[in-house]
Structure formats: C-alpha cells, structure tokens
Amino acid sequence: MPVRRPPIPPTAITRRSTLELSSPLTHADSDYLNSELNEVLVDRFRTGIFDEGDLDLADEILSRDFTAHIPGFPAEWLKGPEGIKQMATAMRDAFPDVGFSYGVIFARGGKVVLQWTMTGTHRGEIFGVAPTGKFVSFTGTDIFLVSPTGPGGRIAEMWTSWDQWGLLQQLDALPPS
C-alpha cells in the first residue's frame, strides 16, 4: 500500500533554494538539488491543488503555457493554470472526500515521476457519469517536466497514465460485454 506523504510547507522551496553552501556546487550537486526542489514542486501540485483544493497555487507553480496530456479528460482541462483549476474543481466536486496516496516519486533534473492512488466516493457527475454513491480506488502515474524558471522552477508539462477503465468499471459506467 502506498504511503501518504505529509504535505511539504510552501516555504520549503524558498528555504531549500537559498541554502548557503560552504563549497561551490558541482554539476552533480546542482542536479541533485534541482531534483529535490522539483520533487517538492510536484508534491505541492498534488497535495496543494488536488488534496487541499488550493486552486490559487496553480498560478504560482505552473507555467502560463502549461500542457497536460491525460487520456479521457476534456481539452479545456489540459491547458494552463486555469485548465488545472477546472480539472481539480471537477474532481473534487465529483469526489468530495477525495484522497491521494503517493508511492514512488523519482526525480532527475527537470523530470519527476510520481505514482499515486486516488480514492473517493462518487457524489457528483464526472465524465458524463451521474453520481453513484460508490467508493472508488484507482491508480495512475504522472511524469512532470519542470522548467528552470525562478526558484524551484515551474511545471511546464505533465503526462498521466491512469486506470480509466478501472474507474468506469467501479462506477458501472461500461456497457456489458
């Protein structure tokens, strides 16, 4: 079972990016530090926007031309901070008790990979499916590309692979085979 990571305070990026080091950074040190900062940024994306519903955070951590590549999601949810706000609102409206647990997180330079499990009770319409009252659990994996703009950067792009079939099965939204 994935372990739920505690939220990282928003000030973590500022604190971590202003560390005073006693020796000059090597390329390997710089890559490691950037990787750690990017993990913090991705953690803030998932926990802040989707877990806690802090929609204003999207403007702070996503690039203006942010693009998400997520099969099955409406096109308007996939562009810019406003699209992510729409996506998070729709998901939180459909699953008001939404919860994410996080498994593997791996960063290398400007790329971060995150495995997650989402749970919640279906209380609002989503993907054209009327509320069922069913508790669901499904998994996904995100790959983020972080651009090096500002301390800690901004998330520029995201690719998600998720168990859409499993979600629709749990909601009885698939035609009988």
Residue, then its C-alpha position, 0 to 999 in steps of 0.5 A: m500500500p502506498v504511503r501518504r506523504p505529509p504535505i511539504p510547507p510552501t516555504a520549503i522551496t524558498r528555504r531549500s533554494t537559498l541554502e548557503l553552501s560552504s563549497p561551490l556546487t558541482h554539476a552533480d550537486s546542482d542536479y541533485l538539488n534541482s531534483e529535490l526542489n522539483e520533487v517538492l514542486v510536484d508534491r505541492f501540485r498534488t497535495g496543494i491543488f488536488d488534496e487541499g483544493d488550493l486552486d490559487l497555487a496553480d498560478e504560482i507553480l505552473s507555467r502560463d503555457f502549461t500542457a497536460h496530456i491525460p487520456g479521457f479528460p476534456a481539452e479545456w482541462l489540459k491547458g494552463p493554470e486555469g485548465i488545472k483549476q477546472m480539472a481539480t474543481a471537477m474532481r473534487d466536486a465529483f469526489p468530495d472526500v477525495g484522497f491521494s496516496y503517493g508511492v514512488i516519486f523519482a526525480r532527475g533534473g527537470k523530470v519527476v515521476l510520481q505514482w499515486t492512488m486516488t480514492g473517493t466516493h462518487r457524489g457528483e457527475i464526472f465524465g458524463v457519469a451521474p453520481t453513484g454513491k460508490f467508493v472508488s480506488f484507482t491508480g495512475t502515474d504522472i511524469f512532470l517536466v519542470s522548467p528552470t524558471g525562478p526558484g524551484g522552477r515551474i511545471a511546464e508539462m505533465w503526462t498521466s497514465w491512469d486506470q480509466w477503465g478501472l474507474l468506469q468499471q467501479l462506477d458501472a459506467l461500461p456497457p456489458s460485454 
